Amino acid sequence: MANQGATRGEYAKGRARRELILTEAVALFAESGYRAASLRDLASRCGLSLAGLLHHVGDKESLLLAVLERRDVDDAAASDLQEGSGRQRLAALVDVVRRNTGRRGIVELFSVLSAEATSPEHPAHGFFDQRYRRIVATLSDAFADCGHPAPDSAARRLVAVMDGLQVQWLLHPDDLDMVAEVQAQVERELLGTRAAT
């Protein structure tokens, strides 16, 4: 029995260490960009040797994908964009934007990485390609549910507005209310829906 307790304690320590690594990786990738970020620097930030860091994360590509997937899992847990009416799903998206205003490092990381990942050689290229396809499809379905005459276009416009607002917010956070701007864009699209009916 004592051995099982020790194993659980080691498992909990390992999970806590992995969480620390992911948190520090988000900060480092946001500061330096993925390509310039050094695993040695990350290991130092976490109080680990390089070998110790690699034991927990594998390689740099695996670490990057773990960071990206963690953010999506966190967002999915906080706001369900797949459930409810079209209006409820669009409101859930606005809630994600609201959460992002308290997570500058994550917004910065995604802004940097989404631009870097346009290169097919980037290790996160596939992740961002699938992520954008999934988000556009989800928003298109939400707008279609609301009766929008061009749901695909509305979805792409909303994603473009959100991405552009994130960059502006990162540059001038005190001059921009991202939540209000995204909400206004959603309402503009839905006004077009009411005019079409």
HELIX and SHEET records of a PDB file:
HELIX    1   1 ALA A    2  SER A   32  1                                  31    
HELIX    2   2 LEU A   39  ARG A   45  1                                   7    
HELIX    3   3 LEU A   50  VAL A   57  1                                   8    
HELIX    4   4 LYS A   60  ALA A   78  1                                  19    
HELIX    5   5 GLY A   86  ASN A  100  1                                  15    
HELIX    6   6 ARG A  104  GLU A  116  1                                  13    
HELIX    7   7 HIS A  125  ASP A  145  1                                  21    
HELIX    8   8 PRO A  151  LEU A  171  1                                  21    
HELIX    9   9 PRO A  173  ASP A  175  5                                   3    
HELIX   10  10 MET A  178  ALA A  196  1                                  19    
END                                                                             
